[in-house]
Structures are given as structure tokens and as C-alpha cells.
Amino acid sequence: MKNDILASAIALSDADFLAHLGALCRNERETTAQLIGHLAALEMRPALYAAAGYGSLFDYVRGSPGPLQGRRL
């Protein structure tokens, strides 16, 4: 998959490459903002991570299986 991403990026014209790079950066910032908002909402719902056996949001983020597993936040 990484090779496909690299090949696609290499194949872009200079203008298209820079436009795509800018779009990726904008999307990353929006995604990060949404993730932070959702984590803040999860912190207000401790029963959700407690039900999974975690005593804190930190423990949940670091130890739960799923999309947050092992993420450095």
C-alpha cells in the first residue's frame, strides 16, 4: 500500500502534487481536531471506558483494542 501511495504521489504534476499536499495537511488538522473533541466527550463519559475495564481515559487510549490502540496522543 505504501508503494501505491508513493507511486501516486510521484506521478502527480508539480502543481497537482502541491495542491494535494495542502489538502492532506488541511484534512489532517480537521481530523485531529475531531479526535480531540471526541476524546474530550469520552472523558465526560467515564462509564464507557470503565465498562471496558479501564480506570482512566489515559489507560483506555493506551490499552484498548481498536482505533486508538497504542496511539501517541
N, CA, C and O atoms as a CHARMM CRD file, in Angstrom:
* protein
*
  292
    1    1 MET  N      0.82100  -1.19300   0.00000 PROA 1      0.00000
    2    1 MET  CA     0.00000   0.00000   0.00000 PROA 1      0.00000
    3    1 MET  C      0.86500   1.25700   0.00000 PROA 1      0.00000
    4    1 MET  O      0.56400   2.22000  -0.70500 PROA 1      0.00000
    5    2 LYS  N      1.94400   1.24900   0.79100 PROA 2      0.00000
    6    2 LYS  CA     2.81400   2.42400   0.81900 PROA 2      0.00000
    7    2 LYS  C      3.40900   2.69300  -0.55400 PROA 2      0.00000
    8    2 LYS  O      3.58400   3.84800  -0.94100 PROA 2      0.00000
    9    3 ASN  N      3.71600   1.64300  -1.28300 PROA 3      0.00000
   10    3 ASN  CA     4.26400   1.82500  -2.62600 PROA 3      0.00000
   11    3 ASN  C      3.24600   2.46100  -3.55000 PROA 3      0.00000
   12    3 ASN  O      3.60100   3.27500  -4.40400 PROA 3      0.00000
   13    4 ASP  N      1.96100   2.09100  -3.38500 PROA 4      0.00000
   14    4 ASP  CA     0.91000   2.69000  -4.20400 PROA 4      0.00000
   15    4 ASP  C      0.78300   4.18000  -3.90800 PROA 4      0.00000
   16    4 ASP  O      0.62200   4.98200  -4.82700 PROA 4      0.00000
   17    5 ILE  N      0.85400   4.55000  -2.64600 PROA 5      0.00000
   18    5 ILE  CA     0.76800   5.95500  -2.25300 PROA 5      0.00000
   19    5 ILE  C      1.94900   6.72600  -2.82500 PROA 5      0.00000
   20    5 ILE  O      1.78100   7.81000  -3.38400 PROA 5      0.00000
   21    6 LEU  N      3.13100   6.16600  -2.68300 PROA 6      0.00000
   22    6 LEU  CA     4.32800   6.81900  -3.20700 PROA 6      0.00000
   23    6 LEU  C      4.26500   6.93800  -4.72100 PROA 6      0.00000
   24    6 LEU  O      4.57700   7.99300  -5.27400 PROA 6      0.00000
   25    7 ALA  N      3.86500   5.87100  -5.39200 PROA 7      0.00000
   26    7 ALA  CA     3.77100   5.90500  -6.85200 PROA 7      0.00000
   27    7 ALA  C      2.76300   6.94800  -7.31300 PROA 7      0.00000
   28    7 ALA  O      2.99400   7.65600  -8.29300 PROA 7      0.00000
   29    8 SER  N      1.64800   7.03800  -6.60300 PROA 8      0.00000
   30    8 SER  CA     0.63500   8.03900  -6.95200 PROA 8      0.00000
   31    8 SER  C      1.17200   9.44900  -6.76600 PROA 8      0.00000
   32    8 SER  O      0.94000  10.32300  -7.60200 PROA 8      0.00000
   33    9 ALA  N      1.88400   9.67000  -5.67600 PROA 9      0.00000
   34    9 ALA  CA     2.44000  10.99800  -5.40900 PROA 9      0.00000
   35    9 ALA  C      3.49400  11.37000  -6.44700 PROA 9      0.00000
   36    9 ALA  O      3.54100  12.50800  -6.91300 PROA 9      0.00000
   37   10 ILE  N      4.32700  10.41700  -6.80000 PROA 10     0.00000
   38   10 ILE  CA     5.37700  10.67600  -7.78900 PROA 10     0.00000
   39   10 ILE  C      4.77200  10.99800  -9.15000 PROA 10     0.00000
   40   10 ILE  O      5.31900  11.80500  -9.90200 PROA 10     0.00000
   41   11 ALA  N      3.65000  10.37000  -9.46400 PROA 11     0.00000
   42   11 ALA  CA     3.03000  10.54800 -10.78200 PROA 11     0.00000
   43   11 ALA  C      2.34100  11.89900 -10.95800 PROA 11     0.00000
   44   11 ALA  O      2.03600  12.29200 -12.08400 PROA 11     0.00000
   45   12 LEU  N      2.09300  12.60900  -9.87000 PROA 12     0.00000
   46   12 LEU  CA     1.39400  13.89800  -9.96400 PROA 12     0.00000
   47   12 LEU  C      2.28800  14.97300 -10.56900 PROA 12     0.00000
   48   12 LEU  O      3.50600  14.96400 -10.38600 PROA 12     0.00000
   49   13 SER  N      1.67100  15.88800 -11.28500 PROA 13     0.00000
   50   13 SER  CA     2.41900  17.06200 -11.75300 PROA 13     0.00000
   51   13 SER  C      2.79900  17.88800 -10.53700 PROA 13     0.00000
   52   13 SER  O      2.24200  17.69000  -9.45700 PROA 13     0.00000
   53   14 ASP  N      3.73200  18.80600 -10.69400 PROA 14     0.00000
   54   14 ASP  CA     4.17200  19.63700  -9.57200 PROA 14     0.00000
   55   14 ASP  C      2.99300  20.39300  -8.96000 PROA 14     0.00000
   56   14 ASP  O      2.83800  20.42500  -7.74000 PROA 14     0.00000
   57   15 ALA  N      2.16500  20.99900  -9.80700 PROA 15     0.00000
   58   15 ALA  CA     1.03300  21.77700  -9.30100 PROA 15     0.00000
   59   15 ALA  C      0.03100  20.88100  -8.57700 PROA 15     0.00000
   60   15 ALA  O     -0.45500  21.23300  -7.50200 PROA 15     0.00000
   61   16 ASP  N     -0.27700  19.72900  -9.16100 PROA 16     0.00000
   62   16 ASP  CA    -1.21200  18.81200  -8.52800 PROA 16     0.00000
   63   16 ASP  C     -0.64300  18.24900  -7.22100 PROA 16     0.00000
   64   16 ASP  O     -1.36800  18.06800  -6.24300 PROA 16     0.00000
   65   17 PHE  N      0.64700  17.98000  -7.22300 PROA 17     0.00000
   66   17 PHE  CA     1.29900  17.46900  -6.02000 PROA 17     0.00000
   67   17 PHE  C      1.18000  18.46900  -4.87700 PROA 17     0.00000
   68   17 PHE  O      0.80500  18.09900  -3.76500 PROA 17     0.00000
   69   18 LEU  N      1.49600  19.73200  -5.14300 PROA 18     0.00000
   70   18 LEU  CA     1.42200  20.75800  -4.09800 PROA 18     0.00000
   71   18 LEU  C     -0.01600  20.97800  -3.63500 PROA 18     0.00000
   72   18 LEU  O     -0.25200  21.18800  -2.44500 PROA 18     0.00000
   73   19 ALA  N     -0.97000  20.93400  -4.54700 PROA 19     0.00000
   74   19 ALA  CA    -2.37400  21.08400  -4.17800 PROA 19     0.00000
   75   19 ALA  C     -2.82200  19.91700  -3.29400 PROA 19     0.00000
   76   19 ALA  O     -3.51100  20.11200  -2.29200 PROA 19     0.00000
   77   20 HSD  N     -2.42500  18.71600  -3.67600 PROA 20     0.00000
   78   20 HSD  CA    -2.80000  17.52400  -2.90600 PROA 20     0.00000
   79   20 HSD  C     -2.14300  17.54300  -1.52900 PROA 20     0.00000
   80   20 HSD  O     -2.77200  17.18100  -0.53500 PROA 20     0.00000
   81   21 LEU  N     -0.90500  17.95600  -1.46900 PROA 21     0.00000
   82   21 LEU  CA    -0.19300  18.04600  -0.19200 PROA 21     0.00000
   83   21 LEU  C     -0.89800  19.03500   0.73900 PROA 21     0.00000
   84   21 LEU  O     -1.07200  18.75700   1.92500 PROA 21     0.00000
   85   22 GLY  N     -1.29700  20.17200   0.20900 PROA 22     0.00000
   86   22 GLY  CA    -2.02900  21.15200   1.00700 PROA 22     0.00000
   87   22 GLY  C     -3.34600  20.59900   1.52300 PROA 22     0.00000
   88   22 GLY  O     -3.71100  20.82600   2.67700 PROA 22     0.00000
   89   23 ALA  N     -4.06100  19.87200   0.66700 PROA 23     0.00000
   90   23 ALA  CA    -5.33700  19.27300   1.06800 PROA 23     0.00000
   91   23 ALA  C     -5.12600  18.23400   2.16900 PROA 23     0.00000
   92   23 ALA  O     -5.90900  18.16300   3.11600 PROA 23     0.00000
   93   24 LEU  N     -4.07900  17.43800   2.04600 PROA 24     0.00000
   94   24 LEU  CA    -3.78300  16.44500   3.08300 PROA 24     0.00000
   95   24 LEU  C     -3.51100  17.11900   4.42200 PROA 24     0.00000
   96   24 LEU  O     -3.97700  16.64700   5.46000 PROA 24     0.00000
   97   25 CYS  N     -2.77100  18.20500   4.40700 PROA 25     0.00000
   98   25 CYS  CA    -2.46900  18.93200   5.64700 PROA 25     0.00000
   99   25 CYS  C     -3.74000  19.50500   6.26400 PROA 25     0.00000
  100   25 CYS  O     -3.92800  19.42600   7.47800 PROA 25     0.00000
  101   26 ARG  N     -4.60500  20.07700   5.44800 PROA 26     0.00000
  102   26 ARG  CA    -5.86400  20.62200   5.96600 PROA 26     0.00000
  103   26 ARG  C     -6.73000  19.51600   6.55400 PROA 26     0.00000
  104   26 ARG  O     -7.31300  19.68800   7.62500 PROA 26     0.00000
  105   27 ASN  N     -6.81900  18.39000   5.86800 PROA 27     0.00000
  106   27 ASN  CA    -7.62300  17.27100   6.35900 PROA 27     0.00000
  107   27 ASN  C     -7.06100  16.71900   7.65800 PROA 27     0.00000
  108   27 ASN  O     -7.82300  16.35300   8.55300 PROA 27     0.00000
  109   28 GLU  N     -5.76100  16.65400   7.77300 PROA 28     0.00000
  110   28 GLU  CA    -5.13200  16.13400   8.98400 PROA 28     0.00000
  111   28 GLU  C     -5.47600  17.01700  10.16800 PROA 28     0.00000
  112   28 GLU  O     -5.77000  16.50900  11.25000 PROA 28     0.00000
  113   29 ARG  N     -5.44400  18.33600   9.98200 PROA 29     0.00000
  114   29 ARG  CA    -5.77200  19.25000  11.08200 PROA 29     0.00000
  115   29 ARG  C     -7.22800  19.08600  11.51000 PROA 29     0.00000
  116   29 ARG  O     -7.52700  19.09900  12.70400 PROA 29     0.00000
  117   30 GLU  N     -8.13000  18.93400  10.55000 PROA 30     0.00000
  118   30 GLU  CA    -9.55000  18.74300  10.86800 PROA 30     0.00000
  119   30 GLU  C     -9.76500  17.41900  11.59600 PROA 30     0.00000
  120   30 GLU  O    -10.50500  17.36200  12.57800 PROA 30     0.00000
  121   31 THR  N     -9.12800  16.37000  11.12200 PROA 31     0.00000
  122   31 THR  CA    -9.25600  15.06100  11.75600 PROA 31     0.00000
  123   31 THR  C     -8.71800  15.09700  13.17600 PROA 31     0.00000
  124   31 THR  O     -9.33300  14.53700  14.08300 PROA 31     0.00000
  125   32 THR  N     -7.58700  15.74500  13.38000 PROA 32     0.00000
  126   32 THR  CA    -7.00700  15.87000  14.71900 PROA 32     0.00000
  127   32 THR  C     -7.94700  16.63700  15.64000 PROA 32     0.00000
  128   32 THR  O     -8.13700  16.24200  16.79000 PROA 32     0.00000
  129   33 ALA  N     -8.53500  17.71900  15.15900 PROA 33     0.00000
  130   33 ALA  CA    -9.47200  18.49900  15.96800 PROA 33     0.00000
  131   33 ALA  C    -10.68400  17.65300  16.34800 PROA 33     0.00000
  132   33 ALA  O    -11.15100  17.72200  17.48500 PROA 33     0.00000
  133   34 GLN  N    -11.19700  16.86000  15.41600 PROA 34     0.00000
  134   34 GLN  CA   -12.33600  15.99700  15.71800 PROA 34     0.00000
  135   34 GLN  C    -11.97100  14.92400  16.73100 PROA 34     0.00000
  136   34 GLN  O    -12.75700  14.62100  17.62800 PROA 34     0.00000
  137   35 LEU  N    -10.77800  14.34600  16.59100 PROA 35     0.00000
  138   35 LEU  CA   -10.32900  13.33000  17.54400 PROA 35     0.00000
  139   35 LEU  C    -10.22400  13.91300  18.94200 PROA 35     0.00000
  140   35 LEU  O    -10.66100  13.28000  19.90300 PROA 35     0.00000
  141   36 ILE  N     -9.66000  15.09500  19.07700 PROA 36     0.00000
  142   36 ILE  CA    -9.53700  15.74100  20.38600 PROA 36     0.00000
  143   36 ILE  C    -10.92200  16.01300  20.97400 PROA 36     0.00000
  144   36 ILE  O    -11.14600  15.79000  22.16300 PROA 36     0.00000
  145   37 GLY  N    -11.84000  16.48800  20.15200 PROA 37     0.00000
  146   37 GLY  CA   -13.20300  16.72400  20.61800 PROA 37     0.00000
  147   37 GLY  C    -13.87500  15.45200  21.10500 PROA 37     0.00000
  148   37 GLY  O    -14.55900  15.45600  22.12900 PROA 37     0.00000
  149   38 HSD  N    -13.68300  14.37700  20.38000 PROA 38     0.00000
  150   38 HSD  CA   -14.28300  13.10500  20.78600 PROA 38     0.00000
  151   38 HSD  C    -13.63600  12.57000  22.05700 PROA 38     0.00000
  152   38 HSD  O    -14.32300  11.99800  22.90400 PROA 38     0.00000
  153   39 LEU  N    -12.34400  12.74300  22.20000 PROA 39     0.00000
  154   39 LEU  CA   -11.69400  12.31500  23.44000 PROA 39     0.00000
  155   39 LEU  C    -12.18500  13.13300  24.63000 PROA 39     0.00000
  156   39 LEU  O    -12.35700  12.59700  25.72600 PROA 39     0.00000
  157   40 ALA  N    -12.41000  14.42800  24.41800 PROA 40     0.00000
  158   40 ALA  CA   -12.96100  15.26700  25.49000 PROA 40     0.00000
  159   40 ALA  C    -14.36200  14.79200  25.86800 PROA 40     0.00000
  160   40 ALA  O    -14.70900  14.75800  27.04900 PROA 40     0.00000
  161   41 ALA  N    -15.16000  14.42900  24.87900 PROA 41     0.00000
  162   41 ALA  CA   -16.50600  13.91000  25.15300 PROA 41     0.00000
  163   41 ALA  C    -16.42800  12.56600  25.86600 PROA 41     0.00000
  164   41 ALA  O    -17.22300  12.29700  26.76600 PROA 41     0.00000
  165   42 LEU  N    -15.48300  11.72300  25.47400 PROA 42     0.00000
  166   42 LEU  CA   -15.31000  10.43500  26.13500 PROA 42     0.00000
  167   42 LEU  C    -14.89900  10.62500  27.58700 PROA 42     0.00000
  168   42 LEU  O    -15.31600   9.86000  28.45600 PROA 42     0.00000
  169   43 GLU  N    -14.09000  11.63400  27.85400 PROA 43     0.00000
  170   43 GLU  CA   -13.67900  11.89900  29.23100 PROA 43     0.00000
  171   43 GLU  C    -14.88100  12.25000  30.11100 PROA 43     0.00000
  172   43 GLU  O    -14.86000  12.00900  31.31800 PROA 43     0.00000
  173   44 MET  N    -15.91900  12.81400  29.51200 PROA 44     0.00000
  174   44 MET  CA   -17.13700  13.14600  30.25500 PROA 44     0.00000
  175   44 MET  C    -18.06900  11.94100  30.39100 PROA 44     0.00000
  176   44 MET  O    -19.12900  12.04400  31.00800 PROA 44     0.00000
  177   45 ARG  N    -17.68000  10.80500  29.82100 PROA 45     0.00000
  178   45 ARG  CA   -18.46900   9.56900  29.90200 PROA 45     0.00000
  179   45 ARG  C    -17.60400   8.43800  30.46400 PROA 45     0.00000
  180   45 ARG  O    -17.36300   7.44100  29.78200 PROA 45     0.00000
  181   46 PRO  N    -17.14400   8.59100  31.69000 PROA 46     0.00000
  182   46 PRO  CA   -16.22600   7.58100  32.23000 PROA 46     0.00000
  183   46 PRO  C    -16.81000   6.17700  32.30300 PROA 46     0.00000
  184   46 PRO  O    -16.06300   5.19900  32.33300 PROA 46     0.00000
  185   47 ALA  N    -18.12800   6.06600  32.33100 PROA 47     0.00000
  186   47 ALA  CA   -18.73400   4.73000  32.37500 PROA 47     0.00000
  187   47 ALA  C    -18.40200   3.92900  31.11700 PROA 47     0.00000
  188   47 ALA  O    -18.35100   2.70000  31.16100 PROA 47     0.00000
  189   48 LEU  N    -18.17600   4.61300  30.00400 PROA 48     0.00000
  190   48 LEU  CA   -17.85000   3.89800  28.75900 PROA 48     0.00000
  191   48 LEU  C    -16.52200   3.16600  28.85700 PROA 48     0.00000
  192   48 LEU  O    -16.42900   1.99100  28.50100 PROA 48     0.00000
  193   49 TYR  N    -15.48900   3.86100  29.34200 PROA 49     0.00000
  194   49 TYR  CA   -14.20400   3.16200  29.42400 PROA 49     0.00000
  195   49 TYR  C    -14.11300   2.31200  30.68400 PROA 49     0.00000
  196   49 TYR  O    -13.36700   1.33300  30.70900 PROA 49     0.00000
  197   50 ALA  N    -14.86600   2.66800  31.74500 PROA 50     0.00000
  198   50 ALA  CA   -14.88200   1.83300  32.94600 PROA 50     0.00000
  199   50 ALA  C    -15.52100   0.47600  32.64500 PROA 50     0.00000
  200   50 ALA  O    -15.07600  -0.55100  33.15700 PROA 50     0.00000
  201   51 ALA  N    -16.55600   0.47900  31.82000 PROA 51     0.00000
  202   51 ALA  CA   -17.22000  -0.77500  31.45500 PROA 51     0.00000
  203   51 ALA  C    -16.28200  -1.71300  30.70600 PROA 51     0.00000
  204   51 ALA  O    -16.46400  -2.93100  30.72200 PROA 51     0.00000
  205   52 ALA  N    -15.28200  -1.14100  30.05500 PROA 52     0.00000
  206   52 ALA  CA   -14.30800  -1.96000  29.33600 PROA 52     0.00000
  207   52 ALA  C    -13.13200  -2.35100  30.23500 PROA 52     0.00000
  208   52 ALA  O    -12.17800  -2.98500  29.78500 PROA 52     0.00000
  209   53 GLY  N    -13.21500  -1.95900  31.52200 PROA 53     0.00000
  210   53 GLY  CA   -12.18200  -2.36600  32.47400 PROA 53     0.00000
  211   53 GLY  C    -11.04300  -1.37600  32.64200 PROA 53     0.00000
  212   53 GLY  O     -9.99800  -1.72800  33.18800 PROA 53     0.00000
  213   54 TYR  N    -11.22800  -0.14500  32.18300 PROA 54     0.00000
  214   54 TYR  CA   -10.17500   0.86000  32.28400 PROA 54     0.00000
  215   54 TYR  C    -10.55000   1.90200  33.33000 PROA 54     0.00000
  216   54 TYR  O    -11.68900   2.36600  33.37600 PROA 54     0.00000
  217   55 GLY  N     -9.58200   2.26500  34.17100 PROA 55     0.00000
  218   55 GLY  CA    -9.81700   3.20500  35.25000 PROA 55     0.00000
  219   55 GLY  C     -9.67200   4.65700  34.86900 PROA 55     0.00000
  220   55 GLY  O    -10.04300   5.54900  35.63200 PROA 55     0.00000
  221   56 SER  N     -9.13300   4.89300  33.69500 PROA 56     0.00000
  222   56 SER  CA    -8.95300   6.28200  33.25300 PROA 56     0.00000
  223   56 SER  C     -9.00200   6.34800  31.73400 PROA 56     0.00000
  224   56 SER  O     -8.84800   5.34100  31.04300 PROA 56     0.00000
  225   57 LEU  N     -9.22000   7.54900  31.23900 PROA 57     0.00000
  226   57 LEU  CA    -9.20100   7.75800  29.79300 PROA 57     0.00000
  227   57 LEU  C     -7.81900   7.43000  29.23900 PROA 57     0.00000
  228   57 LEU  O     -7.70400   6.82300  28.17400 PROA 57     0.00000
  229   58 PHE  N     -6.77600   7.82500  29.95100 PROA 58     0.00000
  230   58 PHE  CA    -5.41000   7.53100  29.51900 PROA 58     0.00000
  231   58 PHE  C     -5.21400   6.02900  29.34000 PROA 58     0.00000
  232   58 PHE  O     -4.70300   5.58100  28.31300 PROA 58     0.00000
  233   59 ASP  N     -5.62400   5.24900  30.35000 PROA 59     0.00000
  234   59 ASP  CA    -5.47900   3.79600  30.25500 PROA 59     0.00000
  235   59 ASP  C     -6.27100   3.22900  29.07900 PROA 59     0.00000
  236   59 ASP  O     -5.81200   2.31800  28.39100 PROA 59     0.00000
  237   60 TYR  N     -7.45900   3.77400  28.85900 PROA 60     0.00000
  238   60 TYR  CA    -8.28400   3.31600  27.74400 PROA 60     0.00000
  239   60 TYR  C     -7.60400   3.57600  26.40400 PROA 60     0.00000
  240   60 TYR  O     -7.52500   2.69000  25.55300 PROA 60     0.00000
  241   61 VAL  N     -7.11600   4.79400  26.22900 PROA 61     0.00000
  242   61 VAL  CA    -6.46800   5.15200  24.95800 PROA 61     0.00000
  243   61 VAL  C     -5.22600   4.30900  24.72800 PROA 61     0.00000
  244   61 VAL  O     -4.96600   3.88300  23.60300 PROA 61     0.00000
  245   62 ARG  N     -4.46700   4.06600  25.76600 PROA 62     0.00000
  246   62 ARG  CA    -3.22500   3.30600  25.61900 PROA 62     0.00000
  247   62 ARG  C     -3.44200   1.80500  25.50700 PROA 62     0.00000
  248   62 ARG  O     -2.63200   1.11100  24.89300 PROA 62     0.00000
  249   63 GLY  N     -4.52600   1.29000  26.09100 PROA 63     0.00000
  250   63 GLY  CA    -4.64400  -0.15500  26.15300 PROA 63     0.00000
  251   63 GLY  C     -5.79900  -0.78900  25.42500 PROA 63     0.00000
  252   63 GLY  O     -5.81900  -2.00800  25.25400 PROA 63     0.00000
  253   64 SER  N     -6.75700  -0.00800  24.99300 PROA 64     0.00000
  254   64 SER  CA    -7.92900  -0.62200  24.38100 PROA 64     0.00000
  255   64 SER  C     -7.63900  -1.10500  22.96900 PROA 64     0.00000
  256   64 SER  O     -6.90600  -0.46300  22.21700 PROA 64     0.00000
  257   65 PRO  N     -8.22400  -2.24500  22.61900 PROA 65     0.00000
  258   65 PRO  CA    -8.10200  -2.66700  21.22600 PROA 65     0.00000
  259   65 PRO  C     -8.98200  -1.76700  20.36500 PROA 65     0.00000
  260   65 PRO  O    -10.03200  -1.30900  20.81500 PROA 65     0.00000
  261   66 GLY  N     -8.58100  -1.52600  19.19700 PROA 66     0.00000
  262   66 GLY  CA    -9.38100  -0.68500  18.32400 PROA 66     0.00000
  263   66 GLY  C     -8.56800   0.46800  17.74900 PROA 66     0.00000
  264   66 GLY  O     -7.33800   0.43500  17.75900 PROA 66     0.00000
  265   67 PRO  N     -9.25500   1.47800  17.25100 PROA 67     0.00000
  266   67 PRO  CA    -8.58200   2.52300  16.50300 PROA 67     0.00000
  267   67 PRO  C     -7.60100   3.35700  17.30500 PROA 67     0.00000
  268   67 PRO  O     -6.71900   3.98700  16.72200 PROA 67     0.00000
  269   68 LEU  N     -7.72800   3.38300  18.62700 PROA 68     0.00000
  270   68 LEU  CA    -6.81300   4.18800  19.43300 PROA 68     0.00000
  271   68 LEU  C     -5.65500   3.39200  19.99200 PROA 68     0.00000
  272   68 LEU  O     -4.74900   3.97000  20.59200 PROA 68     0.00000
  273   69 GLN  N     -5.65700   2.09200  19.81400 PROA 69     0.00000
  274   69 GLN  CA    -4.66500   1.23700  20.43200 PROA 69     0.00000
  275   69 GLN  C     -3.24800   1.69100  20.11500 PROA 69     0.00000
  276   69 GLN  O     -2.84100   1.75500  18.95500 PROA 69     0.00000
  277   70 GLY  N     -2.51100   2.00300  21.16700 PROA 70     0.00000
  278   70 GLY  CA    -1.11000   2.35400  21.02200 PROA 70     0.00000
  279   70 GLY  C     -0.82900   3.70100  20.40300 PROA 70     0.00000
  280   70 GLY  O      0.33100   4.03200  20.15600 PROA 70     0.00000
  281   71 ARG  N     -1.86300   4.49500  20.14100 PROA 71     0.00000
  282   71 ARG  CA    -1.62900   5.82100  19.52800 PROA 71     0.00000
  283   71 ARG  C     -0.93400   6.72100  20.52500 PROA 71     0.00000
  284   71 ARG  O     -1.20900   6.68400  21.72400 PROA 71     0.00000
  285   72 ARG  N     -0.05100   7.50900  20.01600 PROA 72     0.00000
  286   72 ARG  CA     0.59800   8.54400  20.83300 PROA 72     0.00000
  287   72 ARG  C     -0.20800   9.80700  20.64800 PROA 72     0.00000
  288   72 ARG  O     -0.28000  10.35600  19.54800 PROA 72     0.00000
  289   73 LEU  N     -0.81100  10.26400  21.72400 PROA 73     0.00000
  290   73 LEU  CA    -1.63000  11.45700  21.66700 PROA 73     0.00000
  291   73 LEU  C     -1.00500  12.57200  22.46500 PROA 73     0.00000
  292   73 LEU  O     -1.56100  13.66900  22.53400 PROA 73     0.00000
